[in-house]
């Protein structure tokens, strides 16, 4: 029986366990205040706190590695240019996610085309055995294929649900123009669809793919 290694199911489990109220966050109000006053450490702390959310947000735009880095840099440039306009720092995760999406759309419109990236999902550093590495590779390829086959609304929702810092359902609702009450049921349908994908189902149920 072949079972997916725990690290491979991180996205699915994190999405399934996402709490409606989100989790503890940095003190964005204090960090924004200090950053406005030119505190470099506060700016670095904002980047540290929000960078994973930005990478999650732009992960489904089909951008190359270089383009993702450009969008990432552009997103934080916008943040630091507009620090004095941010009236509700506690809503900064939603603001940065929206800005990242806008930066990605701007880049794609400027080029008039979508740059498709076939790069695999990030892998964690580990020291598995040869057999484990082979199984891990098979599972990750299957998960990546199954995830890319999901409808775009599912991919976007699952990415935002697993972003750090955690977004509240209210913020996700605004970002995706999705009714608050639809997020939970939609999440479950998307996860069920991912688990039942022909490429990935064998690793959930056991047996050969």
trRosetta pair geometry for C-beta under 8 A, 3 or more apart (Angstrom, degrees):
i j d omega theta_ij theta_ji phi_ij phi_ji
1 206 3.7 -23 -152 -157 101 119
1 207 6.5 -20 -124 -46 63 43
2 135 6.1 -161 -151 -139 110 117
2 138 7.9 -31 175 90 148 137
2 139 7.9 -162 155 -69 112 106
2 202 7.1 28 68 140 113 94
2 203 6.0 -61 115 -118 100 68
2 206 6.3 146 47 -145 49 53
2 207 6.8 -74 29 62 89 20
2 208 7.0 85 6 -92 128 38
2 209 7.5 -62 71 -30 147 85
3 203 6.8 102 -152 -177 25 69
3 206 6.3 -18 -70 -91 77 81
4 8 4.6 -117 178 79 104 130
4 9 5.4 105 113 -46 131 104
4 139 4.8 139 -124 -150 84 141
4 143 7.6 89 -134 -58 137 122
4 203 4.5 73 -57 154 94 115
4 204 6.8 -6 -7 -77 119 54
5 8 4.9 97 63 -4 79 107
5 9 7.8 -171 90 -2 45 86
5 128 7.9 -60 -102 -100 156 145
5 132 7.1 77 -78 -167 134 96
5 135 7.1 120 -34 111 104 108
5 136 5.5 -8 5 -99 140 90
5 139 6.6 167 17 57 84 159
6 9 6.2 -72 -158 40 37 101
6 10 7.6 69 147 -62 65 75
7 10 5.8 -10 -167 -37 46 112
7 124 5.4 -104 -164 23 146 137
7 126 7.5 -140 -10 -45 163 147
7 136 7.9 12 67 -136 112 115
8 136 6.6 -164 -62 -143 121 73
8 139 4.7 -9 -147 126 165 128
8 140 5.9 -123 -124 -75 107 72
8 143 6.0 179 178 -25 100 153
8 203 7.9 -65 114 152 147 145
9 12 4.9 -56 -169 47 78 114
9 13 5.3 72 132 -22 94 106
9 143 8.0 -148 -88 -106 51 144
10 13 6.1 -65 -143 43 25 103
10 14 5.8 23 163 -19 66 112
10 162 7.7 101 133 -152 83 135
11 14 6.0 -58 -142 38 24 108
11 15 6.3 21 159 -16 62 110
11 143 7.8 137 40 173 125 129
11 147 7.5 18 99 -101 157 140
11 158 6.4 55 168 162 107 114
11 162 5.3 -45 -139 -77 68 168
12 15 6.0 -61 -151 38 26 108
12 16 6.2 22 155 -17 64 111
12 191 5.9 114 -151 -139 88 101
12 194 6.4 -158 -102 103 111 141
12 195 7.3 101 -144 -68 143 91
13 16 5.6 -56 -144 39 32 110
13 17 6.0 15 161 -7 68 114
14 17 6.1 -66 -141 46 26 100
14 18 6.7 56 153 -61 61 85
14 161 7.1 148 121 124 86 87
14 162 4.3 82 103 -120 130 95
15 18 5.8 -21 -154 -21 33 116
15 158 5.0 -29 -97 -141 149 80
15 161 4.4 72 -125 105 80 133
15 162 5.4 -51 -61 -54 80 98
15 187 6.0 -166 167 -164 102 109
15 190 7.8 -81 156 91 149 116
15 191 6.1 -179 102 -78 124 116
16 187 7.6 161 -97 149 45 113
16 191 5.8 90 -76 -119 95 164
18 161 4.6 -87 -57 -171 159 98
18 162 7.5 -102 -73 -71 117 50
18 166 7.0 161 -147 -145 90 118
18 187 7.3 -115 42 -149 128 159
19 22 6.5 -129 83 -22 94 9
19 23 6.6 106 42 -61 123 75
19 166 7.5 27 51 175 87 159
20 168 7.7 36 157 -158 51 74
20 169 5.4 -22 -158 -21 72 130
20 184 7.6 -23 -91 -70 101 116
21 168 6.4 -18 -161 -124 35 97
21 169 8.0 -41 -76 3 28 97
22 25 7.2 3 140 -44 126 109
22 165 7.6 51 -175 152 118 90
22 166 4.0 165 -150 109 82 113
22 167 6.4 -121 -100 113 121 14
22 168 4.5 -71 -28 -78 124 68
23 165 7.3 -137 69 -167 91 83
23 166 4.6 97 21 14 88 139
25 28 6.6 -18 136 -26 121 103
25 49 7.7 79 -170 -171 82 126
25 90 7.9 119 81 -150 144 73
25 93 7.4 -107 -129 -33 142 129
25 165 4.9 73 -118 -176 94 153
25 166 7.6 -122 -73 48 96 77
26 31 6.2 30 136 -26 121 140
26 45 6.9 171 -165 159 156 107
26 49 4.7 -70 5 -115 143 148
26 165 7.1 -127 6 -63 84 148
27 30 4.1 19 124 25 118 115
27 31 6.2 142 92 -18 69 88
28 31 5.5 -57 -141 42 36 111
28 32 5.9 37 160 -21 70 106
28 46 7.7 83 -133 -115 79 92
28 49 7.7 -163 -89 115 87 156
28 89 4.3 -175 123 152 97 97
28 90 5.7 153 59 -94 121 37
28 92 4.6 -162 -166 15 147 134
28 93 7.9 -117 -74 -27 153 78
29 32 6.1 -55 -146 36 25 109
29 33 6.4 27 154 -20 61 108
29 89 4.3 147 -90 70 54 136
29 90 6.2 -9 -48 -52 98 80
30 33 5.6 -53 -148 34 31 114
30 34 6.4 26 157 -14 65 107
31 34 5.9 -58 -148 40 30 107
31 35 6.0 30 155 -20 66 110
31 42 4.9 165 -157 -164 66 94
31 45 5.5 -128 -130 95 124 119
31 46 5.3 150 152 -69 130 91
31 49 7.5 -94 -78 11 178 149
31 89 7.5 165 60 -176 81 135
32 35 5.6 -56 -142 39 30 111
32 36 6.3 37 156 -26 64 103
32 42 7.9 -163 -51 163 11 124
32 46 7.5 90 -76 -91 61 132
32 83 6.2 176 -160 -159 85 96
32 86 5.9 -106 -153 86 144 135
32 89 4.2 -137 8 -114 148 133
32 92 7.0 -165 -63 -73 125 140
33 36 5.9 -53 -154 29 27 113
33 37 6.9 16 151 -10 60 108
33 89 7.8 -65 -31 -52 77 162
34 37 5.8 -64 -156 41 35 107
34 39 3.9 -35 162 34 94 147
34 41 7.7 -44 141 76 135 82
34 42 3.6 172 100 -72 114 158
35 38 7.7 87 -176 -45 33 9
35 39 5.9 -85 -82 57 36 87
35 42 4.2 -138 -60 113 74 115
35 43 4.8 115 -127 -71 106 72
35 46 6.1 5 -67 -21 151 139
35 80 7.2 -112 168 -119 121 82
35 83 5.7 -134 110 -136 110 149
36 83 5.0 -169 -87 135 79 125
36 84 6.1 111 -132 -81 113 73
39 42 3.9 61 96 7 114 115
39 43 6.9 168 95 -13 63 81
40 43 5.5 -53 -152 35 38 112
40 44 6.3 39 151 -18 69 103
41 44 5.6 -51 -147 38 35 112
41 45 6.3 38 151 -23 65 104
42 45 5.5 -51 -147 35 32 114
42 46 6.6 37 151 -22 63 100
43 46 5.7 -49 -152 30 34 112
43 47 6.7 33 151 -16 64 102
43 80 6.5 34 -135 -102 120 119
44 47 5.7 -53 -152 36 35 111
44 48 6.2 37 150 -20 67 107
45 48 5.5 -52 -144 38 33 114
45 49 6.1 30 157 -19 66 108
46 49 5.9 -57 -144 38 28 108
46 50 6.0 -4 167 6 65 118
46 76 8.0 141 112 -138 106 103
46 79 7.0 -175 141 145 136 143
46 92 7.8 -87 -147 164 105 151
47 50 6.5 -77 -137 51 22 91
47 51 5.6 40 168 -55 67 105
47 76 5.9 28 -103 -126 98 145
48 51 6.4 -31 -128 0 19 114
49 165 6.1 -3 175 -29 88 115
50 53 5.2 -59 -164 41 62 117
50 54 6.1 63 142 -26 85 101
50 76 7.9 148 87 -94 123 98
50 79 7.9 138 81 -94 161 164
50 92 7.2 -86 -86 135 134 108
50 93 6.7 -164 -118 -106 96 67
50 96 5.0 -30 -169 129 136 174
50 165 7.3 -46 -94 9 55 94
51 54 5.7 -54 -152 33 36 112
51 55 6.5 33 154 -17 69 103
51 72 7.4 40 -146 -157 84 116
52 55 5.7 -52 -147 37 36 110
52 56 6.3 37 153 -19 66 105
52 163 6.5 155 123 -163 87 67
52 164 4.5 6 91 64 139 91
52 165 7.9 115 64 -21 109 41
53 56 5.7 -55 -148 37 31 112
53 57 6.2 32 154 -24 65 108
53 93 5.8 -127 -135 -149 168 92
53 96 6.2 80 101 97 127 121
53 97 5.9 -83 160 -74 110 93
53 100 7.8 -178 123 -7 81 153
53 163 4.4 71 -120 175 69 119
53 164 6.4 -126 -57 77 78 35
53 165 6.4 -31 -52 34 126 56
53 167 7.4 114 -133 -49 121 102
54 57 5.7 -56 -147 33 30 113
54 58 6.5 4 165 0 66 109
54 71 7.9 177 173 121 106 92
54 72 5.6 107 134 -124 134 79
54 75 5.4 162 -134 89 130 161
54 76 7.7 -45 -76 -48 163 91
54 96 6.3 -74 -73 153 92 110
54 97 7.5 -149 -92 -96 50 53
54 100 4.7 -180 -139 -95 78 144
55 58 6.6 -69 -144 47 26 93
55 59 6.3 50 155 -58 62 101
55 68 7.4 53 -129 177 73 121
55 72 7.0 13 -76 -97 72 120
56 59 5.7 -42 -153 -4 28 124
56 159 4.7 161 176 175 89 92
56 160 6.8 139 135 -86 121 37
56 162 6.6 -168 -133 86 138 81
56 163 4.0 -158 69 -98 159 94
56 164 7.8 123 -21 19 140 58
57 96 8.0 -172 -8 122 157 77
57 97 4.7 -176 -95 -143 143 78
57 100 4.3 91 95 93 138 138
57 101 6.0 -97 167 -55 114 81
57 104 8.0 -162 126 -15 91 137
57 159 6.9 147 -90 133 29 123
57 160 7.1 54 -96 -89 73 81
57 163 6.8 39 -49 -102 77 144
58 61 5.4 -43 -168 9 68 125
58 63 6.4 -19 162 20 106 139
58 68 5.8 149 117 -134 128 85
58 71 5.2 147 -129 110 159 145
58 72 7.3 -126 30 -64 152 74
58 100 5.3 -110 -47 164 102 110
58 101 7.3 -164 -84 -85 71 47
58 103 7.7 -43 -91 79 129 102
58 104 4.9 173 -127 -70 99 135
59 68 7.9 40 -94 -124 49 130
59 159 5.7 -171 54 -133 120 140
60 152 6.9 133 159 -149 133 81
60 155 4.8 135 -119 133 143 123
60 156 5.9 -120 52 -78 158 68
60 159 6.0 -131 -26 -27 119 156
61 71 7.9 101 57 -58 154 172
61 104 4.5 -114 -96 180 169 136
61 105 8.0 -122 -130 -63 132 53
61 108 6.8 -130 179 -51 114 132
61 114 7.6 -144 165 -143 68 101
62 114 4.8 35 91 172 139 110
62 115 6.2 164 132 79 86 48
62 116 4.9 -42 -167 -108 111 50
62 117 5.9 170 -165 13 46 81
63 67 3.9 -130 -171 96 105 119
63 68 4.7 139 104 -60 125 76
63 71 6.6 -48 -144 -5 173 137
63 104 6.6 -106 -48 -139 136 103
63 107 7.3 41 -112 99 124 141
63 108 7.9 -104 -83 -68 94 98
63 115 5.8 51 -136 70 41 105
63 117 6.1 -1 84 -23 33 129
64 67 4.7 92 51 10 77 104
64 68 7.0 -138 93 -8 39 86
64 115 4.8 -54 -24 136 94 135
64 117 5.4 163 -98 -83 40 105
65 68 5.8 -54 -150 33 30 111
65 69 6.6 29 153 -18 64 104
65 117 7.1 126 -39 -128 62 133
65 119 6.6 82 -59 -41 100 157
66 69 5.7 -55 -153 35 33 111
66 70 6.5 35 149 -20 66 104
67 70 5.4 -50 -148 34 37 114
67 71 6.3 35 153 -17 67 103
67 107 6.1 138 -163 155 105 149
67 115 5.9 139 -8 55 155 143
68 71 5.7 -54 -148 38 32 110
68 72 6.2 39 151 -24 65 105
68 117 7.9 8 -34 -54 119 162
69 72 5.4 -49 -146 34 32 116
69 73 6.4 30 156 -16 65 105
70 73 5.9 -56 -148 39 29 107
70 74 6.1 28 154 -18 64 111
70 107 6.6 122 102 -107 122 143
71 74 5.6 -56 -143 40 30 112
71 75 6.2 38 155 -28 64 103
71 100 6.5 78 156 -159 106 74
71 103 4.7 137 -150 120 82 116
71 104 5.1 31 -132 -78 147 72
71 107 6.0 -86 -78 -14 99 147
72 75 5.9 -54 -153 27 26 113
72 76 7.0 10 158 -5 61 105
72 100 7.7 14 -101 -128 47 106
73 76 6.3 -65 -153 42 31 99
73 77 6.2 37 150 -24 67 108
74 77 5.4 -52 -145 34 34 116
74 78 6.4 37 155 -21 65 102
74 103 4.6 154 100 -147 123 134
74 107 7.9 173 21 -55 160 113
75 78 5.9 -55 -157 32 30 111
75 79 6.7 32 146 -22 63 104
75 96 6.5 76 170 -165 116 81
75 99 5.2 122 -144 118 84 105
75 100 4.5 9 -107 -90 143 73
75 103 5.2 -112 -69 -1 79 156
76 79 5.1 -42 -146 30 43 119
76 80 6.4 34 158 -12 69 102
77 80 6.3 -61 -148 41 29 100
77 81 6.1 30 153 -20 65 111
78 81 5.7 -57 -143 39 29 112
78 82 6.0 -3 166 6 65 118
78 99 5.2 -171 93 -168 143 132
78 103 7.1 -141 -13 -68 140 118
79 82 6.5 -83 -147 51 20 90
79 83 6.8 51 155 -68 62 78
79 95 7.9 114 -110 120 91 111
79 96 6.3 9 -85 -104 125 95
79 99 6.9 149 -61 90 81 169
80 83 5.9 -4 -145 -34 37 112
82 85 4.6 -50 -173 38 86 116
82 86 6.6 99 129 -40 87 87
83 86 6.0 -48 -158 11 38 114
86 89 5.8 77 136 -82 120 67
86 92 6.7 28 -162 -94 142 91
86 95 6.8 67 -122 -175 109 177
88 91 4.4 29 113 18 113 114
88 92 8.0 -159 108 -44 66 63
89 92 5.4 -2 -169 -41 55 113
91 94 5.1 -41 179 40 83 115
91 95 6.0 91 121 -27 83 100
91 171 7.1 172 -150 -97 82 111
92 95 5.2 -57 -144 39 38 115
92 96 6.0 34 161 -20 73 104
93 96 6.0 -55 -142 37 29 105
93 97 6.3 28 158 -19 63 107
93 163 7.9 144 -172 120 117 125
93 165 5.6 -104 -90 71 137 102
93 166 8.0 16 -173 89 170 30
93 167 5.5 -160 130 -95 129 80
93 171 6.3 22 95 -168 101 165
94 97 5.8 -56 -146 36 31 111
94 98 6.4 30 156 -17 65 106
94 167 6.5 108 -76 -138 76 109
94 171 3.8 -132 -81 -144 115 110
94 174 6.2 38 -161 70 133 130
94 175 6.4 -141 -147 -54 85 105
95 98 5.9 -58 -151 37 29 109
95 99 6.2 27 153 -18 65 109
96 99 5.5 -53 -144 39 33 113
96 100 6.2 38 154 -23 66 104
97 100 5.7 -51 -147 33 30 112
97 101 6.6 31 153 -17 62 104
97 160 7.0 65 -152 -120 149 104
97 163 7.4 59 -96 155 124 173
97 167 6.9 4 -30 -87 156 139
97 171 7.4 99 35 161 141 113
97 175 5.6 -29 115 -110 128 141
98 101 5.8 -55 -152 36 32 111
98 102 6.4 31 151 -19 65 107
98 174 7.9 -46 -69 122 123 105
98 175 6.2 -137 -74 -113 82 87
99 102 5.6 -55 -147 37 33 112
99 103 6.3 35 154 -21 66 104
100 103 5.7 -52 -148 34 31 112
100 104 6.5 31 153 -18 63 104
101 104 5.8 -56 -151 36 31 111
101 105 6.4 29 153 -17 66 106
101 175 7.4 145 -17 -161 151 99
102 105 5.7 -54 -146 38 32 110
102 106 6.2 36 153 -23 65 106
103 106 5.6 -52 -147 34 30 114
103 107 6.5 31 155 -19 63 104
104 107 5.9 -54 -151 34 31 110
104 108 6.4 26 154 -15 65 108
105 108 5.8 -59 -147 40 32 109
105 109 6.2 31 156 -19 67 107
106 109 5.9 -55 -145 37 28 109
106 110 6.3 31 156 -23 63 107
107 110 5.8 -56 -150 33 29 113
107 111 6.6 11 158 -5 63 109
108 111 6.1 -66 -149 45 30 100
108 113 7.4 -120 -162 82 74 27
108 114 5.9 9 -141 -94 117 67
109 112 7.1 29 -175 -74 34 47
111 115 7.3 -8 113 -34 161 101
120 123 7.2 19 112 -37 119 101
120 140 6.3 54 -175 143 126 117
120 141 7.2 -58 -118 -90 121 63
120 144 5.7 -84 -142 -79 74 162
121 140 6.2 -137 51 -167 109 102
121 143 7.2 -43 8 98 147 111
121 144 5.3 -154 -14 -89 102 105
121 147 7.9 62 -59 41 129 153
123 136 7.9 88 -141 152 121 122
123 140 6.8 -12 -92 -120 103 162
128 132 3.5 -122 176 99 118 126
128 133 5.0 157 88 -57 115 73
128 136 6.2 124 46 -17 170 142
129 132 4.5 95 50 8 76 105
129 133 6.9 -137 94 -8 39 86
130 133 5.7 -54 -150 33 30 112
130 134 6.6 30 153 -19 64 103
131 134 5.7 -54 -152 34 33 111
131 135 6.4 28 154 -14 67 106
132 135 5.8 -56 -147 40 33 108
132 136 5.9 36 153 -22 67 109
133 136 5.5 -52 -141 38 29 114
133 137 6.3 32 157 -21 63 104
134 137 5.8 -54 -150 34 28 110
134 138 6.5 28 153 -17 63 106
135 138 5.7 -56 -150 37 33 111
135 139 6.2 29 155 -17 67 108
136 139 5.8 -58 -146 39 29 108
136 140 6.1 25 158 -17 66 110
137 140 5.9 -56 -142 38 28 108
137 141 6.3 28 158 -18 64 107
138 141 6.0 -58 -149 37 27 109
138 142 6.3 25 154 -17 63 110
138 203 7.7 168 116 -80 98 127
138 209 6.6 -169 170 6 120 147
139 142 5.6 -58 -148 39 31 111
139 143 6.1 29 155 -18 68 107
139 200 8.0 71 -155 -133 66 80
139 203 5.1 122 -117 -135 95 158
140 143 5.7 -51 -140 38 31 110
140 144 6.1 34 157 -20 65 106
141 144 5.8 -54 -145 37 28 111
141 145 6.3 27 156 -18 63 108
142 145 5.8 -57 -147 38 28 110
142 146 6.1 24 157 -15 65 110
142 199 4.5 -178 -153 150 79 91
142 200 4.7 143 147 -89 105 66
142 202 7.8 -99 -148 52 159 96
142 203 6.1 143 85 -9 153 136
142 209 6.4 -122 -87 -125 142 148
143 146 5.8 -57 -143 41 29 108
143 147 6.0 30 158 -21 66 109
143 200 5.7 82 -88 -108 54 124
143 203 7.9 -69 -54 61 89 152
144 147 5.8 -55 -144 37 26 110
144 148 6.3 23 158 -15 63 108
145 148 6.0 -59 -147 38 27 107
145 149 6.4 25 154 -21 62 111
145 197 7.8 172 104 148 83 140
145 199 4.7 -97 91 157 122 170
145 200 7.7 -178 70 -47 89 93
146 149 5.7 -60 -151 35 31 112
146 150 7.3 48 149 -38 61 90
146 194 5.7 104 139 -153 117 70
146 197 3.6 139 -137 87 113 162
146 199 4.7 -156 -60 66 92 112
146 200 4.1 -35 -35 -20 158 125
147 150 5.9 -36 -164 3 39 115
147 155 6.6 99 170 -111 82 96
147 158 7.7 -122 -144 84 103 151
147 194 6.5 24 -89 -128 64 115
148 155 7.6 40 -115 -96 34 137
149 197 6.3 127 68 -134 132 131
149 199 7.5 134 4 12 143 130
150 154 4.1 -103 163 86 121 130
150 155 5.2 149 84 -53 114 83
150 158 7.7 34 100 6 166 137
150 190 6.4 56 -157 -155 136 92
150 193 6.2 113 -117 109 96 124
150 194 6.3 -20 -73 -78 127 88
150 197 8.0 -78 -63 -73 81 131
151 154 4.9 93 62 5 78 104
151 155 7.3 -150 96 -5 40 86
152 155 5.6 -55 -148 37 37 111
152 156 6.1 34 157 -18 70 106
153 156 5.9 -54 -145 39 30 110
153 157 6.2 30 156 -19 64 109
153 176 7.2 100 -148 -165 85 123
153 178 7.9 125 -164 -80 113 129
153 186 7.5 -74 138 -175 112 132
154 157 5.8 -57 -144 38 29 109
154 158 6.2 22 161 -14 66 109
154 186 7.6 -149 -100 166 70 93
154 189 7.8 -108 -104 100 114 86
154 190 3.7 164 -143 -126 105 117
154 193 6.7 -65 -130 64 162 138
154 194 7.7 178 160 -49 133 101
155 158 6.2 -59 -145 40 26 105
155 159 6.2 27 158 -20 63 110
156 159 5.9 -58 -148 36 28 111
156 160 6.4 20 158 -13 64 109
156 176 6.1 144 122 -105 125 116
157 160 6.0 -62 -150 40 29 105
157 161 6.2 28 155 -21 66 110
157 172 7.2 74 -136 -175 72 124
157 176 6.4 33 -84 -93 80 165
157 178 7.5 26 -95 -12 113 168
157 183 7.2 179 -150 -145 119 78
157 186 6.1 -111 -143 122 171 117
157 187 6.2 -141 146 -88 125 72
157 190 6.1 176 75 -22 126 166
158 161 5.6 -54 -142 37 32 113
158 162 6.4 13 163 -5 65 111
158 187 7.3 130 -85 -135 70 78
158 190 5.8 -147 -52 132 109 141
158 191 7.6 138 -101 -71 118 76
158 194 7.8 76 -86 -46 159 148
159 162 6.3 -73 -150 46 26 97
159 163 6.5 47 150 -51 64 97
160 163 5.4 -31 -148 -3 37 122
160 167 5.7 -41 175 39 94 143
160 172 5.1 136 132 -118 137 103
160 175 6.5 168 -118 84 153 148
160 176 7.2 -132 11 -40 160 120
161 167 7.7 -92 -96 53 32 100
161 172 7.1 36 -72 -107 68 152
161 187 6.2 102 -79 -119 160 124
163 166 7.0 136 85 -114 70 34
163 167 5.9 34 67 -11 119 104
167 171 4.3 -119 -172 85 100 126
167 172 5.2 119 117 -53 125 87
167 175 7.5 -21 -177 -2 157 141
168 171 4.9 98 54 6 77 98
168 172 7.1 -144 96 0 41 87
169 172 5.6 -55 -144 42 35 111
169 173 6.0 45 153 -28 66 105
169 180 5.4 84 139 -150 112 88
169 183 5.2 -168 -145 47 102 160
169 184 7.9 -18 -118 -43 136 85
170 173 5.6 -52 -149 31 28 117
170 174 6.7 26 153 -16 62 103
170 180 6.5 -6 -92 -104 55 120
171 174 5.8 -54 -152 36 33 109
171 175 6.3 31 153 -19 66 108
172 175 5.6 -55 -143 38 33 111
172 176 6.0 -1 168 9 69 113
172 178 7.1 -34 134 55 83 116
172 183 6.0 86 101 -119 129 140
173 176 6.8 -75 -140 52 19 87
173 177 7.8 47 168 -122 54 9
173 178 5.5 -115 -132 74 57 71
173 179 6.6 -12 -142 177 112 12
173 180 4.6 -30 -82 -78 150 68
173 183 6.5 -88 -73 -50 84 124
174 177 7.5 16 -168 -72 26 46
178 182 5.4 -119 172 77 96 119
178 183 6.1 109 117 -75 125 79
178 186 7.0 -71 -170 14 142 162
179 182 4.4 85 67 -1 91 109
179 183 7.8 -141 94 -27 53 75
180 183 6.3 -39 -166 -3 38 113
181 184 7.5 -49 -172 26 42 101
181 185 7.8 21 148 7 66 111
182 185 6.1 -69 -156 52 48 103
182 186 5.3 45 153 -24 82 117
183 186 5.9 -64 -143 41 23 108
183 187 6.1 30 158 -25 64 108
184 187 5.7 -53 -147 31 27 114
184 188 6.7 23 157 -17 62 104
185 188 5.8 -55 -150 35 33 110
185 189 6.4 32 154 -17 67 104
186 189 5.7 -54 -148 37 34 110
186 190 6.2 34 154 -20 67 106
187 190 5.8 -59 -149 36 28 110
187 191 6.3 24 156 -15 65 107
188 191 5.8 -55 -146 39 31 108
188 192 6.2 33 154 -20 65 107
189 192 5.7 -54 -147 37 31 112
189 193 6.3 32 154 -21 64 107
190 193 5.6 -54 -148 36 30 112
190 194 6.4 31 152 -20 64 105
191 194 5.6 -52 -147 35 34 112
191 195 6.3 32 155 -18 66 105
192 195 5.8 -55 -146 38 30 109
192 196 6.2 13 160 -7 65 114
193 196 6.1 -66 -142 46 27 101
193 197 6.9 54 152 -54 61 86
194 197 5.8 -27 -158 -14 34 115
194 200 6.7 -17 166 67 67 155
195 200 6.9 -111 -141 108 27 117
195 201 6.8 78 154 -100 55 71
195 204 5.4 75 -161 -82 88 169
196 201 5.7 26 -150 -85 33 117
197 200 4.6 49 71 28 104 103
197 201 6.2 -170 72 -33 45 86
198 201 6.0 -37 -122 15 25 117
199 209 7.4 23 -167 -161 48 120
200 203 5.8 -62 -169 38 58 109
200 204 6.6 51 141 -19 82 106
201 204 5.6 -61 -151 36 40 110
201 205 5.9 13 163 0 77 114
202 205 6.2 -67 -133 51 29 94
202 206 7.4 -78 180 89 59 14
202 207 5.3 -99 -155 80 92 90
202 208 6.4 -46 -172 105 141 26
202 209 4.2 176 66 -97 149 58
203 206 7.9 47 -154 -76 21 27
203 209 6.7 1 -45 -75 85 106
